[in-house]
Each structure stands twice: as structure tokens, then as C-alpha cells.
Amino acid sequence: MKITTAGESHGKAIIAIIEGLPSGLAIDLDEINAQLALRQSGYGRGGRQKIEKDEVEILAGVRNKTTLGSPVALAVFNRDYENWKAYMAPEGCDVSERTLTKVRPGHADLAGTKKFYTQDARNILERASARETAVRVAAGSICRQLLKTLGVEITGYVRSVASVKDEKEYTFEEIQKGRLSDLFMIDGKKQDEAKRTIEKIKADGNTCGGVLELRVKGLKSGFGSCMTYAEKLDARLAGALMSVQAIKGVEVGLGFEAAEKCGSEVHDEIYFEKGEYVRKTNRAGGIEGGMSNGEEIIIRAAMKPIPTLMRGLNTVDILTKEACRAAAERSDVTAILACEVILESVLAGELAAAVLERLGGDNLKEIQDRYGRLPA
């Protein structure tokens, strides 16, 4: 299975094509649109979320709300396009307007203008923008619906915002039922503290990031492989999450904490009870030797602060080569809740690909039958 996206931030639409989905999968449009709405929510968001109201349109591959086995094409149309048509239209437009030459540190602007040989960073930022993730959420929601038919569920929450950290550990069910709507944190007092911190950062014209934790429940053992590095499940999942804008670090299970401990404090001892293998800890985060081991998958990702600051950082104008302040595009103080929704979707997409590669099959019944015969 493969997901490809196209489209610009202020273009007509963001497009995704999913190749390799089986036939017979019922598609819940309301669920896709609910995920898109979540992506636009959260404390600390900026003005664009008031302009766009994202909804998916399925262009191909689905008939009567059921996949056909052919590529599925999705579109999330940009309502703001009408305000940008004069500067973005592929049929012809005025490219001298809305140019960006005061490149922003931390963004793709400068490296992109060098690589793609342009003096207008608008040509770079339109694609590098996190607006692209809208359709990744739509595609990921479909993959999530596929996984759910196999009993595989995904959830997650925000562990920290800026310096405000929640050090408690939560069960899958506590996360599913307990995350709070403003920031997807669990502890109400921590979330209130995080909101106050966001307001202080906003007043300073600054931005902030945080740490997110994702969980996968119900995935059987043996997905991924120890035989080739490209098939290692932890490598694939880390790579998928790192492909999301602003993600600068990923860890599985204990992650970096494992480097500080002895082996007896890191590895999960194995027992055989009531006819099956069991582990009484899950420090590995559900992945051993590049393969799922049947335990919950636990992954954390670090989101850096958004690089577009309203007060701007020191930079250079690529036309004049003079020192200046970086351009200020419409932006958020933080998009940590949105990032969590996006990461769940990206995780679902990569897991679905790994599942389908192992199971094969052209229709959902074949896949469900094969998955049911696998050992836990």
C-alpha cells in the first residue's frame, strides 16, 4: 500500500492517492471529517483555522461508501484559494505579488530556494507547509478504519507543552477516554498550566512545541522483520512520524531513557502462562528486533516550535542579501493537538502498509481471515 499527496497550501486543493487498499472496506465519511475537524482544533491555533473548514471529497476508488480495490483519490479543497487565485492559479497568475524573500529560520525556505533554483520562497513554502497534512489525516483515517476491522486501535495524547510536563503513565483506555479537548492532555491542572504558558509565549510573539505519545493496541506479533533493515517496524514507524513537519525526534518504549539503565531494567522478561507467552513489562514499547511482539506499541515524538514567529528572527533577504527580520506568515503559537491527530493518522497509514504487505489479499475478507489465523 502506498499513499502519495500533492497540492499547495494556498492552491486549489490538497490531494491524496492511496494505492493497494483491498476491496470491500466500508468508508465512514463522518469519521474522516471528524478527524479533519480535530486537526483544526486545539488551544494556540491561528487565524487560518477560522477560514478553512476542512471536509474530504472522495474522487475515485469508492462506490456506495465501499472501496473497489482500485486507487482511492481524496481531495480537501482550500476555501482560501479564492483569495489567492490571482497569485497561485496554475493557469496563469501574477507571481510578482505575494513573493517571499525574507527566508525564515527553521523552515524549508532557504534550502528549498537553493535546491529548486528560485528566488521566491513562496514556491517552497506552499508545499512545505503543514497544510499538506490535512489530506494525510484524511488518508490516515481510511487506513485506521481498515486496521479497526482487524481489532487494531490507535490513540495518543500530549505529554508536554513547552516546559509543562505530565510525568504520569496512563493506560490505553485512560488515554482514549480521558484526554481533554483543549490540548489533548490528561491531567487538567497540567493542561491549565500549559494554556497559561501558551498565552505568555503568544504575548512575546513566540511559538512552542511539545512531546506526544502514541499507542497501538491489538496488533499481533510478527509485523516488520529482523531480516532486512528496510522492513524493521520501528524504523518504518519512526521514519513515517519524522516525515511530519516539525517532528525532530522519535523514541520507542523507554527510548533514550534506556541508555541510562542496566539491561535488567530495560529488557522485558518472558514467561509462559496458561498456554501462551507473556511479558509483565513493556519497556520495549511493543517492538523487539524490528518486529511487533504483541504488546502495545508505545511511541513518543518531539514537535519543535513552529518556525514562523510573529516577531520574526534575524535572517537575510535572498534578493538584496541584506540583514532583515524573517517574514511573518499567518501562523499558530502551537499546533500540538493538531500534531497529535496528524501523527495518529500517519502511524495508521504506515501500520496499514506493513499489515497488508505481510497478509496480501485483494479483498477485506481475505485479509481478515489471514489475520485471524496469526498467533498473537
Backbone torsions as a table, in degrees:
resi	resn	phi	psi	omega
1	MET	NA	142.5	-176.5
2	LYS	-141.1	136.9	175.8
3	ILE	-116.0	127.7	176.4
4	THR	-124.7	138.5	177.5
5	THR	-120.4	159.9	176.3
6	ALA	-150.6	160.9	176.1
7	GLY	122.5	156.2	-178.9
8	GLU	-110.8	158.0	-175.8
9	SER	-57.2	-43.1	179.8
10	HIS	-110.7	20.5	176.5
11	GLY	-83.5	-168.2	-176.6
12	LYS	-65.5	-42.3	-174.2
13	ALA	-164.0	163.3	168.6
14	ILE	-105.8	129.8	-172.3
15	ILE	-117.3	144.8	171.5
16	ALA	-134.2	144.4	171.9
17	ILE	-123.4	126.8	177.2
18	ILE	-108.2	115.6	176.5
19	GLU	-102.2	139.3	173.1
20	GLY	98.6	5.0	175.2
21	LEU	-70.3	142.5	177.8
22	PRO	-73.5	161.1	172.3
23	SER	-76.5	159.8	173.6
24	GLY	88.0	5.3	178.5
25	LEU	-86.7	120.2	177.6
26	ALA	-73.3	130.1	-177.3
27	ILE	-103.8	124.7	178.0
28	ASP	-98.8	100.3	-178.8
29	LEU	-63.9	-37.3	-179.9
30	ASP	-61.1	-38.5	179.4
31	GLU	-66.9	-41.3	177.1
32	ILE	-59.8	-48.0	-177.9
33	ASN	-67.9	-29.7	175.9
34	ALA	-66.3	-39.9	177.1
35	GLN	-66.4	-38.3	177.2
36	LEU	-63.9	-39.2	178.1
37	ALA	-65.4	-40.1	177.0
38	LEU	-61.4	-40.5	180.0
39	ARG	-59.9	-28.3	-178.5
40	GLN	-90.7	-0.3	-175.5
41	SER	-102.5	-177.8	176.4
42	GLY	112.3	146.0	179.7
43	TYR	-67.4	134.9	177.7
44	GLY	98.2	4.0	180.0
45	ARG	-76.5	161.2	-175.9
46	GLY	-102.7	-164.0	-170.4
47	GLY	-70.9	-27.4	-174.5
48	ARG	-64.3	-28.6	-178.6
49	GLN	-65.0	-19.7	177.5
50	LYS	-83.0	-18.0	179.9
51	ILE	-88.1	-50.5	-177.2
52	GLU	-85.0	140.2	167.7
53	LYS	-129.0	92.4	-168.6
54	ASP	-70.2	133.3	171.7
55	GLU	-141.6	144.9	-177.8
56	VAL	-87.7	147.3	169.9
57	GLU	-124.2	124.6	178.4
58	ILE	-87.8	122.6	-175.3
59	LEU	-98.6	-24.9	-175.9
60	ALA	-163.5	159.9	172.7
61	GLY	89.4	-3.6	-179.0
62	VAL	-132.7	133.5	175.1
63	ARG	-130.9	130.1	-179.4
64	ASN	52.8	43.5	176.5
65	LYS	65.4	22.4	-179.5
66	THR	-134.7	135.7	-178.9
67	THR	-66.4	150.0	-177.6
68	LEU	-101.8	-12.7	-173.4
69	GLY	97.6	-7.9	176.2
70	SER	-92.4	168.7	178.4
71	PRO	-56.4	137.7	177.8
72	VAL	-98.9	125.8	178.9
73	ALA	-109.8	130.5	-177.6
74	LEU	-123.8	149.4	175.2
75	ALA	-138.1	138.2	167.9
76	VAL	-118.2	108.7	-175.8
77	PHE	-79.8	141.8	-179.4
78	ASN	-89.2	113.0	177.8
79	ARG	-65.0	-29.0	-178.0
80	ASP	-74.7	-4.7	-176.6
81	TYR	-58.9	-36.8	-178.6
82	GLU	-59.2	-31.9	178.2
83	ASN	-78.9	-11.8	-176.7
84	TRP	-118.1	-1.6	-175.1
85	LYS	-55.9	-39.2	-177.8
86	ALA	-65.1	-19.3	-176.4
87	TYR	-113.9	-11.4	-172.4
88	MET	-124.3	-9.2	-171.8
89	ALA	-59.9	126.7	178.4
90	PRO	-66.6	-23.2	-179.6
91	GLU	-74.2	-12.7	-177.9
92	GLY	140.7	135.9	-178.5
93	CYS	-162.4	175.3	179.4
94	ASP	-91.8	96.9	-176.7
95	VAL	-78.7	-6.6	177.7
96	SER	-77.2	-17.1	176.9
97	GLU	-92.8	152.2	178.9
98	ARG	58.1	31.0	174.3
99	THR	-74.1	158.5	176.5
100	LEU	-132.8	114.8	180.0
101	THR	-119.4	-14.4	176.8
102	LYS	-87.3	83.6	-168.1
103	VAL	-67.0	143.8	-173.1
104	ARG	-95.3	124.4	173.9
105	PRO	-58.6	139.0	179.0
106	GLY	88.3	-8.9	178.8
107	HIS	-104.5	178.4	-180.0
108	ALA	-81.1	-1.7	-168.1
109	ASP	-52.0	-61.0	-172.2
110	LEU	-69.8	-49.4	179.6
111	ALA	-60.3	-37.4	-178.9
112	GLY	-68.7	-39.8	179.3
113	THR	-66.0	-34.0	176.0
114	LYS	-68.1	-47.3	-174.8
115	LYS	-65.6	-43.6	-173.7
116	PHE	-100.6	12.2	170.3
117	TYR	52.8	63.1	177.7
118	THR	-140.1	154.6	176.7
119	GLN	-107.0	12.9	177.1
120	ASP	-125.1	108.0	-179.2
121	ALA	-66.7	-10.9	174.6
122	ARG	-57.2	-36.7	-179.8
123	ASN	-65.6	-21.1	-179.5
124	ILE	-94.5	-51.3	-172.6
125	LEU	-65.4	-27.6	-179.0
126	GLU	-61.8	-32.3	178.1
127	ARG	-94.2	-33.8	-178.8
128	ALA	-72.4	-16.9	-177.8
129	SER	-58.8	146.9	176.5
130	ALA	-69.5	-3.7	173.1
131	ARG	-56.7	-30.1	179.2
132	GLU	-57.7	-26.4	-175.6
133	THR	-71.3	-13.2	177.9
134	ALA	-57.1	-47.4	-177.3
135	VAL	-78.5	-21.7	173.1
136	ARG	-67.9	-33.7	175.1
137	VAL	-66.9	-41.2	178.6
138	ALA	-62.2	-46.8	179.9
139	ALA	-66.0	-41.4	179.5
140	GLY	-64.6	-32.5	177.9
141	SER	-64.2	-37.7	176.4
142	ILE	-66.3	-42.2	177.7
143	CYS	-62.9	-37.1	178.1
144	ARG	-64.1	-38.1	177.7
145	GLN	-66.0	-35.9	175.0
146	LEU	-63.5	-48.8	-179.3
147	LEU	-60.6	-36.7	-178.4
148	LYS	-63.0	-31.5	177.6
149	THR	-66.7	-16.3	178.0
150	LEU	-100.4	0.6	-178.8
151	GLY	86.4	15.3	-180.0
152	VAL	-99.5	125.3	-178.3
153	GLU	-121.6	153.1	-179.4
154	ILE	-129.3	138.0	171.8
155	THR	-146.7	-179.8	179.1
156	GLY	-178.4	172.9	178.9
157	TYR	-157.1	173.9	179.7
158	VAL	-97.6	117.8	-179.9
159	ARG	-83.2	-31.2	-179.2
160	SER	-153.9	151.0	172.4
161	VAL	-129.2	119.6	-174.4
162	ALA	53.0	-123.0	-177.3
163	SER	-93.3	-0.6	-178.0
164	VAL	-87.1	113.3	-173.3
165	LYS	-118.3	141.0	171.2
166	ASP	-106.7	108.2	-174.9
167	GLU	-89.2	-1.6	-178.8
168	LYS	-71.3	156.8	175.0
169	GLU	-108.6	138.7	-174.9
170	TYR	-125.6	151.0	174.8
171	THR	-78.0	165.5	177.9
172	PHE	-55.9	-45.2	-177.5
173	GLU	-67.7	-37.5	177.4
174	GLU	-63.6	-37.3	177.8
175	ILE	-68.7	-47.6	-178.7
176	GLN	-55.5	-43.6	-172.8
177	LYS	-95.5	-19.6	-167.8
178	GLY	-107.9	-6.8	-176.5
179	ARG	-71.2	140.0	-172.3
180	LEU	-91.9	147.4	-166.9
181	SER	-68.0	-28.0	-175.2
182	ASP	-71.2	-41.4	-175.2
183	LEU	-137.2	3.2	-176.7
184	PHE	61.2	26.9	169.3
185	MET	-86.9	166.9	-178.6
186	ILE	-101.2	-43.3	-177.4
187	ASP	-83.3	117.4	-176.8
188	GLY	-61.0	-38.4	-180.0
189	LYS	-67.1	-40.7	177.6
190	LYS	-64.7	-38.9	179.8
191	GLN	-66.0	-40.7	177.3
192	ASP	-61.7	-40.8	177.6
193	GLU	-64.2	-40.9	178.9
194	ALA	-63.9	-39.3	179.4
195	LYS	-64.9	-39.5	177.4
196	ARG	-65.4	-38.2	177.9
197	THR	-64.1	-41.9	178.3
198	ILE	-60.2	-41.4	-179.7
199	GLU	-64.4	-39.0	177.4
200	LYS	-65.0	-42.2	-180.0
201	ILE	-65.9	-39.6	178.1
202	LYS	-62.6	-43.8	-179.0
203	ALA	-61.5	-26.3	179.3
204	ASP	-88.9	2.3	-178.2
205	GLY	70.7	26.9	-173.3
206	ASN	-114.1	-177.1	-179.4
207	THR	-136.8	166.5	178.7
208	CYS	-149.1	161.0	177.8
209	GLY	-120.1	-147.1	-178.9
210	GLY	172.4	-170.8	-179.9
211	VAL	-120.4	136.0	-179.2
212	LEU	-120.2	145.5	177.1
213	GLU	-119.1	132.6	179.6
214	LEU	-115.4	144.5	178.5
215	ARG	-129.3	143.9	174.5
216	VAL	-126.2	125.3	-178.4
217	LYS	-120.9	137.5	174.5
218	GLY	97.7	-1.9	178.0
219	LEU	-79.0	125.8	-179.3
220	LYS	-71.8	170.2	-178.2
221	SER	-75.6	157.5	171.5
222	GLY	96.9	3.3	176.7
223	PHE	-87.3	135.0	-166.0
224	GLY	95.8	-169.4	-179.9
225	SER	-160.2	152.2	173.0
226	CYS	-96.4	-0.5	-170.5
227	MET	-86.4	-34.2	176.3
228	THR	-135.2	144.6	-175.4
229	TYR	-64.1	-31.1	-178.0
230	ALA	-68.0	-21.3	-178.1
231	GLU	-95.2	-5.2	-177.8
232	LYS	-61.7	125.9	-173.3
233	LEU	-65.5	-42.0	-179.8
234	ASP	-64.0	-37.6	178.0
235	ALA	-65.6	-42.2	-179.9
236	ARG	-65.1	-44.1	-178.2
237	LEU	-68.5	-40.8	177.6
238	ALA	-62.5	-42.6	179.1
239	GLY	-63.2	-40.2	179.2
240	ALA	-63.7	-44.9	-179.2
241	LEU	-67.8	-36.9	178.9
242	MET	-68.9	-16.3	177.9
243	SER	-75.9	-11.3	178.5
244	VAL	-80.9	134.7	-180.0
245	GLN	-53.1	137.2	174.6
246	ALA	84.2	-8.6	178.3
247	ILE	-82.2	123.5	-175.8
248	LYS	-118.5	-2.7	178.7
249	GLY	-163.0	144.5	178.9
250	VAL	-137.5	138.6	174.0
251	GLU	-137.5	149.9	-178.4
252	VAL	-114.8	133.4	179.9
253	GLY	61.7	-129.5	177.8
254	LEU	-65.5	-26.9	178.2
255	GLY	58.8	-129.8	-176.9
256	PHE	-64.8	-24.7	178.2
257	GLU	-61.5	-29.4	-178.8
258	ALA	-62.5	-27.0	-178.5
259	ALA	-68.1	-19.3	-176.6
260	GLU	-95.5	-7.4	-172.4
261	LYS	-110.2	165.1	172.6
262	CYS	-81.7	162.6	-177.3
263	GLY	-57.2	-36.7	-179.1
264	SER	-66.1	-18.8	179.7
265	GLU	-97.6	-2.1	-174.1
266	VAL	-112.8	-43.1	-171.4
267	HIS	-88.9	143.9	-174.8
268	ASP	-89.9	113.1	-178.9
269	GLU	-65.7	149.5	-173.6
270	ILE	-111.7	136.6	178.6
271	TYR	-129.8	161.6	175.5
272	PHE	-122.7	109.7	-175.4
273	GLU	-134.2	134.4	176.7
274	LYS	52.3	41.3	174.0
275	GLY	81.4	11.1	179.1
276	GLU	-147.6	157.8	177.4
277	TYR	-78.5	138.4	179.6
278	VAL	-137.2	154.2	171.7
279	ARG	-123.5	140.8	-177.9
280	LYS	-100.0	-2.4	172.0
281	THR	-133.6	166.8	178.5
282	ASN	-139.9	55.1	-179.7
283	ARG	-71.7	-25.2	179.4
284	ALA	-74.8	-10.9	179.8
285	GLY	69.6	29.3	173.6
286	GLY	82.0	5.7	-179.6
287	ILE	-134.7	123.4	176.1
288	GLU	-129.9	133.2	178.7
289	GLY	60.2	28.4	179.9
290	GLY	80.1	9.4	-178.5
291	MET	-127.6	148.2	172.2
292	SER	-64.8	142.9	-178.4
293	ASN	-113.5	10.3	177.6
294	GLY	94.0	-13.3	175.7
295	GLU	-83.7	170.6	175.6
296	GLU	-60.2	136.6	172.8
297	ILE	-84.4	130.2	-178.8
298	ILE	-125.2	118.8	-178.2
299	ILE	-132.7	137.9	174.1
300	ARG	-119.4	146.0	-179.9
301	ALA	-132.6	141.4	178.8
302	ALA	-101.3	122.8	177.5
303	MET	-100.3	124.8	178.5
304	LYS	-77.1	162.7	173.5
305	PRO	-61.0	146.0	177.8
306	ILE	-59.7	133.0	-174.3
307	PRO	-75.6	-13.8	178.3
308	THR	-87.4	104.7	179.9
309	LEU	-102.5	138.2	-179.1
310	MET	-65.5	-29.3	178.0
311	ARG	-88.5	-8.7	176.1
312	GLY	70.3	152.2	176.1
313	LEU	-111.7	162.9	178.0
314	ASN	-64.6	134.9	179.4
315	THR	-155.8	-163.0	-179.0
316	VAL	-132.4	140.7	171.8
317	ASP	-78.5	120.3	-173.2
318	ILE	-71.1	-12.7	175.5
319	LEU	-86.6	-49.0	-175.4
320	THR	-91.7	-17.4	-174.8
321	LYS	64.6	17.1	179.2
322	GLU	-91.4	149.7	176.3
323	ALA	-65.8	144.2	-179.2
324	CYS	-161.4	-177.6	173.1
325	ARG	-97.3	142.3	-178.7
326	ALA	-60.9	147.3	178.8
327	ALA	-63.6	147.1	178.4
328	ALA	-109.6	104.0	171.3
329	GLU	-84.5	162.6	176.0
330	ARG	-59.9	129.7	-170.4
331	SER	-149.6	177.0	177.1
332	ASP	-106.3	159.8	168.6
333	VAL	-75.9	-44.1	172.0
334	THR	-151.4	152.0	176.2
335	ALA	-129.8	41.4	-172.4
336	ILE	-65.2	-41.0	177.6
337	LEU	-64.9	-45.5	178.0
338	ALA	-58.4	-40.3	179.8
339	CYS	-61.8	-39.7	178.9
340	GLU	-62.0	-44.3	178.7
341	VAL	-61.9	-43.4	179.8
342	ILE	-62.6	-44.6	-177.6
343	LEU	-65.2	-37.9	175.3
344	GLU	-58.9	-42.3	-178.5
345	SER	-67.7	-43.0	179.0
346	VAL	-65.3	-40.9	176.8
347	LEU	-60.3	-43.8	179.0
348	ALA	-60.7	-40.7	179.7
349	GLY	-63.3	-44.2	-178.5
350	GLU	-71.8	-37.7	176.8
351	LEU	-64.7	-42.9	178.9
352	ALA	-60.5	-40.2	178.0
353	ALA	-62.1	-44.4	-179.9
354	ALA	-64.7	-39.3	179.5
355	VAL	-65.5	-45.8	-177.7
356	LEU	-69.1	-32.4	177.3
357	GLU	-63.6	-39.6	-178.9
358	ARG	-76.5	-40.2	-173.1
359	LEU	-86.5	-28.6	-174.6
360	GLY	63.5	-158.8	178.1
361	GLY	95.4	144.9	-178.5
362	ASP	-104.6	-16.1	-179.9
363	ASN	-131.7	159.5	-173.1
364	LEU	-61.3	-37.1	-178.4
365	LYS	-62.0	-43.9	177.1
366	GLU	-56.9	-45.5	-176.9
367	ILE	-66.2	-43.9	178.9
368	GLN	-63.3	-40.8	178.8
369	ASP	-62.8	-44.9	-178.9
370	ARG	-67.2	-40.6	178.6
371	TYR	-64.7	-38.8	-179.4
372	GLY	-63.8	-25.2	-178.6
373	ARG	-87.1	-8.2	-179.1
374	LEU	-75.2	145.7	173.4
375	PRO	-69.5	150.6	179.4
376	ALA	-67.0	NA	NA
